[in-house]
Amino acid sequence: MDNLCHTLAGAALAESGLARRTAMGYATLLIAANLPDIDVLSYTNGPEAALYWRRGWTHGVVALVVLPLLLTLALLLLETLSRKLSSAVLPSRMRPGQLLLLAYAGILSHPLLDTLNTYGVRWLLPWTRQWTYGDALFIVDPWIILILGIGVWASRSQRRSRQRNVTPERPARLALAVTLAYIVAMLGSSRAAEQEAARELEALYPGAVERVMAAPVFLNPLRRDVVVQQGTVYRTARFDWLRQPHIAPASIQRFPALPPSDPAVTSAMASLRGREFLGWARFPTFSVDSSAGRHTVHIMDLRYARTPDARFGAVTLGE
């Protein structure tokens, strides 16, 4: 998910009452909710490094063990240094055990949310590079941002008003509950869309559907971007719960699911960029351009790209 969503998730947890457990509780949750994205620094070493590192080490079980400890130690060290510089004599209001608990809660929220989209998370890296996909939420979900944003704003407003007989944590807690209900509904909708899409495409094109993805699209929770594999063929289509049949035949496109028998393709797949891209890709399809004695291989992941010039989800390799 985008970092605004992660930040609002951390803020909603803080406003729900968790931040009151210790001094620096609010800051801990905000930092923790974004900390796994430290792997974005891998982009400085090029796309190959990014594909290797992103949504792996800092998003899996290793991060859940290590990052909360590092964050807690860093905050305690920061407070110790600030107290020495200010010559503070009053007892510290920071509670290390509670800081660690909040760090775990915030950091855990990050990969849980990221798992819900089509990019996925490698929870068990370095033991396995297998990806886990939820296919439930678009990577920028405006509805979750709106729900959490309203909850955080309402809780902060009530807290600042200092009115009696008001529970300022209630709006944030309600926002978290509504967000959870929305996520469950989107998960169920995606699973149901997968089944319906497979049934309709099998009726149009005889042959068992071996794999299917019903990816969410921006803003509209009733539509899905479908990719299926039938033997050596991928098919993509638009799925809409409000139409019958749900898939419009005019939206269906066909792509090869197997790499062509071409030495240029074999060489591209063996290259560093090719290996890393294919290790990340979920529905890779290939095309070869040959002109002026030069062979150019295009690999597209149909989750995100349908043409070689796509800004994301495609790579071009040449001899």
C-alpha positions as CSV (number, residue, x, y, z in Angstrom):
1,M,0.0,0.0,0.0
2,D,1.1,3.6,-0.4
3,N,2.8,5.3,2.6
4,L,-0.2,7.7,3.2
5,C,-2.3,4.6,4.0
6,H,0.4,3.1,6.2
7,T,0.8,6.4,8.0
8,L,-2.9,6.7,8.6
9,A,-3.0,3.1,9.9
10,G,-0.3,3.9,12.4
11,A,-2.1,7.1,13.4
12,A,-5.4,5.3,13.8
13,L,-3.8,2.7,16.1
14,A,-2.3,5.6,18.1
15,E,-5.6,7.5,18.3
16,S,-7.4,4.3,19.3
17,G,-5.6,4.5,22.7
18,L,-2.4,2.7,22.1
19,A,-0.3,5.9,22.1
20,R,-1.2,6.5,25.7
21,R,0.8,3.5,26.8
22,T,4.1,5.3,26.9
23,A,5.8,8.6,26.0
24,M,6.7,8.6,22.3
25,G,3.9,6.1,21.7
26,Y,2.4,8.2,18.8
27,A,5.8,8.6,17.1
28,T,6.6,5.0,17.6
29,L,3.5,3.8,15.8
30,L,3.9,6.3,12.9
31,I,7.6,5.3,12.3
32,A,6.9,1.6,12.8
33,A,4.0,1.7,10.3
34,N,6.4,2.9,7.6
35,L,9.7,1.4,8.6
36,P,9.5,-1.8,6.5
37,D,9.7,0.5,3.4
38,I,13.3,1.2,4.2
39,D,14.0,-1.3,1.4
40,V,13.1,1.5,-1.1
41,L,16.8,2.4,-0.8
42,S,17.5,-0.6,-3.0
43,Y,16.3,1.5,-6.0
44,T,19.6,3.4,-5.7
45,N,21.4,0.3,-7.0
46,G,19.2,-0.2,-10.0
47,P,16.0,-2.1,-10.9
48,E,17.7,-5.5,-10.4
49,A,18.5,-4.8,-6.8
50,A,15.0,-3.3,-6.2
51,L,13.2,-6.4,-7.5
52,Y,15.4,-8.6,-5.3
53,W,15.0,-6.6,-2.1
54,R,11.5,-5.0,-2.3
55,R,8.8,-6.6,-0.2
56,G,11.2,-9.2,1.1
57,W,13.7,-9.0,4.0
58,T,12.1,-5.9,5.6
59,H,8.5,-7.2,5.2
60,G,8.8,-10.8,6.3
61,V,9.3,-12.7,9.5
62,V,12.9,-11.5,9.8
63,A,11.8,-7.9,9.9
64,L,9.1,-8.7,12.5
65,V,11.8,-10.0,14.8
66,V,14.6,-7.5,14.2
67,L,13.0,-4.1,13.2
68,P,10.9,-3.6,16.4
69,L,14.0,-4.2,18.5
70,L,16.1,-1.8,16.5
71,L,13.4,0.9,16.6
72,T,12.9,0.6,20.3
73,L,16.7,0.8,21.0
74,A,17.0,3.8,18.7
75,L,14.2,5.7,20.5
76,L,15.6,4.9,23.9
77,L,19.0,6.0,22.8
78,L,17.6,9.2,21.3
79,E,15.8,9.9,24.6
80,T,18.9,9.2,26.6
81,L,21.0,11.6,24.5
82,S,18.3,14.3,24.7
83,R,18.0,14.0,28.4
84,K,21.7,14.4,28.9
85,L,21.9,17.4,26.6
86,S,19.0,19.1,28.5
87,S,20.2,17.9,31.9
88,A,16.8,16.5,32.7
89,V,16.4,15.2,36.3
90,L,12.8,14.0,36.2
91,P,12.2,10.2,35.7
92,S,11.8,9.1,32.1
93,R,8.2,8.6,30.9
94,M,9.2,6.1,28.3
95,R,8.4,2.5,29.1
96,P,10.7,0.2,27.1
97,G,8.3,-2.8,27.2
98,Q,5.4,-0.7,25.9
99,L,7.6,0.9,23.2
100,L,8.5,-2.5,22.0
101,L,4.9,-3.6,21.9
102,L,3.9,-0.6,19.9
103,A,6.8,-1.1,17.5
104,Y,5.6,-4.7,16.9
105,A,2.1,-3.5,16.3
106,G,3.0,-0.8,13.9
107,I,5.5,-2.9,11.9
108,L,3.2,-5.9,11.7
109,S,0.5,-3.6,10.2
110,H,2.7,-2.8,7.2
111,P,3.2,-6.2,5.6
112,L,-0.3,-7.3,6.5
113,L,-1.6,-4.4,4.4
114,D,0.9,-4.9,1.6
115,T,0.0,-8.6,1.4
116,L,-3.5,-7.5,0.4
117,N,-2.5,-6.2,-3.1
118,T,-1.3,-7.8,-6.2
119,Y,2.4,-7.0,-5.7
120,G,2.6,-9.3,-2.8
121,V,5.0,-10.0,0.1
122,R,7.8,-12.6,0.5
123,W,7.1,-13.4,4.2
124,L,9.6,-16.3,4.4
125,L,12.6,-14.7,2.7
126,P,15.5,-15.8,3.0
127,W,14.2,-19.4,3.3
128,T,12.0,-19.1,0.3
129,R,11.3,-16.4,-2.3
130,Q,7.7,-17.4,-2.7
131,W,5.3,-14.5,-2.9
132,T,2.0,-14.2,-1.1
133,Y,-0.8,-12.2,-2.8
134,G,-4.1,-11.0,-1.4
135,D,-5.5,-9.5,-4.7
136,A,-8.0,-7.6,-2.5
137,L,-6.9,-3.9,-2.5
138,F,-5.5,-1.6,-5.1
139,I,-2.1,-0.3,-4.1
140,V,-3.6,3.2,-3.5
141,D,-7.0,2.6,-2.1
142,P,-8.9,5.9,-1.6
143,W,-11.6,4.4,0.4
144,I,-9.3,3.1,3.1
145,I,-7.5,6.5,3.1
146,L,-10.8,8.3,3.5
147,I,-12.1,6.0,6.3
148,L,-8.9,6.1,8.3
149,G,-8.4,9.8,7.6
150,I,-11.9,10.7,9.0
151,G,-11.3,8.5,12.0
152,V,-8.0,10.0,12.9
153,W,-9.3,13.6,12.3
154,A,-12.4,13.0,14.4
155,S,-10.4,11.5,17.3
156,R,-7.9,14.3,17.3
157,S,-10.7,16.9,17.1
158,Q,-12.5,15.4,20.1
159,R,-9.3,15.1,22.1
160,R,-8.5,18.8,21.5
161,S,-12.0,19.9,22.4
162,R,-11.5,18.4,25.9
163,Q,-15.3,17.9,26.2
164,R,-16.5,15.8,29.1
165,N,-18.3,12.5,28.6
166,V,-16.6,12.1,25.2
167,T,-14.4,9.1,24.3
168,P,-11.9,10.5,21.7
169,E,-10.6,7.0,20.9
170,R,-14.0,5.9,19.6
171,P,-13.8,7.4,16.1
172,A,-10.4,5.9,15.5
173,R,-11.5,2.5,16.7
174,L,-14.6,2.7,14.5
175,A,-12.5,3.6,11.5
176,L,-10.3,0.6,12.2
177,A,-13.3,-1.7,12.5
178,V,-14.8,-0.3,9.2
179,T,-11.5,-0.7,7.5
180,L,-11.3,-4.3,8.6
181,A,-14.9,-5.0,7.4
182,Y,-14.0,-3.4,4.0
183,I,-10.9,-5.5,3.7
184,V,-12.9,-8.7,4.4
185,A,-15.5,-7.7,1.9
186,M,-12.9,-7.0,-0.8
187,L,-11.2,-10.3,-0.1
188,G,-14.5,-12.1,-0.5
189,S,-15.3,-10.2,-3.7
190,S,-12.0,-11.0,-5.3
191,R,-12.4,-14.7,-4.5
192,A,-15.9,-14.7,-5.9
193,A,-14.8,-12.8,-9.0
194,E,-12.0,-15.3,-9.6
195,Q,-14.6,-18.1,-9.7
196,E,-17.0,-16.3,-11.9
197,A,-14.3,-15.1,-14.3
198,A,-12.9,-18.7,-14.6
199,R,-16.4,-20.0,-15.3
200,E,-17.2,-17.4,-18.0
201,L,-13.9,-17.7,-19.7
202,E,-14.0,-21.5,-19.8
203,A,-17.4,-21.2,-21.4
204,L,-16.0,-18.9,-24.1
205,Y,-12.7,-20.8,-24.5
206,P,-12.9,-24.5,-23.7
207,G,-10.1,-25.6,-21.5
208,A,-9.4,-25.6,-17.7
209,V,-8.3,-22.4,-16.1
210,E,-5.1,-23.3,-14.2
211,R,-4.5,-20.0,-12.5
212,V,-6.6,-16.9,-12.1
213,M,-6.2,-13.4,-10.6
214,A,-9.0,-10.9,-10.1
215,A,-7.1,-7.7,-9.3
216,P,-8.8,-4.7,-7.8
217,V,-8.7,-1.4,-9.8
218,F,-8.4,2.2,-8.6
219,L,-11.5,3.7,-7.0
220,N,-14.2,1.2,-8.2
221,P,-14.5,-1.8,-5.8
222,L,-17.0,-3.4,-8.2
223,R,-14.6,-3.9,-11.0
224,R,-11.6,-6.3,-11.4
225,D,-8.8,-6.7,-13.8
226,V,-8.7,-10.4,-14.6
227,V,-5.7,-12.6,-15.8
228,V,-6.1,-16.3,-16.3
229,Q,-3.9,-19.1,-17.6
230,Q,-5.3,-21.8,-19.8
231,G,-2.5,-24.1,-20.8
232,T,0.0,-22.2,-22.9
233,V,-2.2,-19.1,-23.1
234,Y,-2.9,-16.2,-20.9
235,R,-6.1,-14.2,-21.2
236,T,-6.8,-10.8,-19.7
237,A,-10.2,-9.2,-19.3
238,R,-12.2,-6.6,-17.5
239,F,-14.7,-7.9,-14.9
240,D,-17.6,-5.9,-13.6
241,W,-20.1,-7.1,-11.0
242,L,-22.8,-4.7,-12.4
243,R,-22.9,-6.3,-15.8
244,Q,-24.1,-9.7,-17.0
245,P,-22.2,-11.5,-18.1
246,H,-19.5,-10.0,-15.9
247,I,-16.8,-10.2,-18.6
248,A,-17.3,-8.3,-21.9
249,P,-15.9,-10.4,-24.7
250,A,-14.5,-7.2,-26.4
251,S,-12.2,-6.7,-23.4
252,I,-10.5,-10.1,-23.7
253,Q,-6.9,-10.2,-24.9
254,R,-4.7,-13.2,-25.6
255,F,-1.0,-13.6,-24.7
256,P,1.5,-16.5,-24.9
257,A,2.2,-18.1,-21.5
258,L,5.5,-19.8,-22.6
259,P,8.7,-18.2,-23.8
260,P,9.3,-18.6,-27.6
261,S,12.1,-21.0,-28.7
262,D,14.6,-18.3,-29.6
263,P,18.3,-18.0,-28.5
264,A,17.7,-14.4,-27.8
265,V,15.0,-15.2,-25.3
266,T,17.1,-17.9,-23.6
267,S,19.9,-15.3,-23.3
268,A,17.6,-12.7,-21.9
269,M,16.1,-15.1,-19.3
270,A,19.6,-16.0,-18.1
271,S,20.8,-12.4,-17.7
272,L,20.7,-10.7,-14.3
273,R,17.8,-8.4,-15.1
274,G,15.9,-11.3,-16.7
275,R,16.4,-13.6,-13.7
276,E,15.4,-10.9,-11.2
277,F,12.4,-9.9,-13.3
278,L,11.1,-13.4,-13.7
279,G,11.6,-14.1,-10.0
280,W,9.2,-11.2,-9.4
281,A,6.8,-11.7,-12.3
282,R,3.6,-13.6,-11.8
283,F,2.2,-13.8,-15.3
284,P,5.2,-13.2,-17.6
285,T,4.7,-13.1,-21.3
286,F,7.4,-12.7,-24.0
287,S,7.8,-11.0,-27.4
288,V,10.8,-10.7,-29.7
289,D,11.6,-7.8,-32.0
290,S,14.3,-8.4,-34.7
291,S,15.5,-5.5,-36.8
292,A,18.9,-4.5,-38.3
293,G,20.4,-7.7,-37.0
294,R,19.6,-6.9,-33.4
295,H,17.2,-9.1,-31.3
296,T,15.2,-7.3,-28.5
297,V,13.3,-9.3,-26.0
298,H,10.3,-7.8,-24.2
299,I,9.0,-9.5,-21.0
300,M,5.8,-8.2,-19.5
301,D,4.1,-9.1,-16.3
302,L,0.4,-9.1,-17.2
303,R,-0.5,-7.9,-13.7
304,Y,0.7,-4.4,-14.7
305,A,1.7,-4.3,-18.3
306,R,0.1,-5.3,-21.6
307,T,2.6,-3.5,-23.9
308,P,6.4,-3.4,-24.0
309,D,6.5,0.4,-23.4
310,A,4.5,0.2,-20.1
311,R,6.0,2.4,-17.4
312,F,5.9,-0.4,-14.9
313,G,5.8,-4.2,-15.1
314,A,7.8,-4.6,-18.3
315,V,11.5,-5.0,-19.1
316,T,13.3,-4.9,-22.4
317,L,16.5,-6.9,-22.9
318,G,18.7,-7.0,-26.0
319,E,21.8,-8.6,-27.4
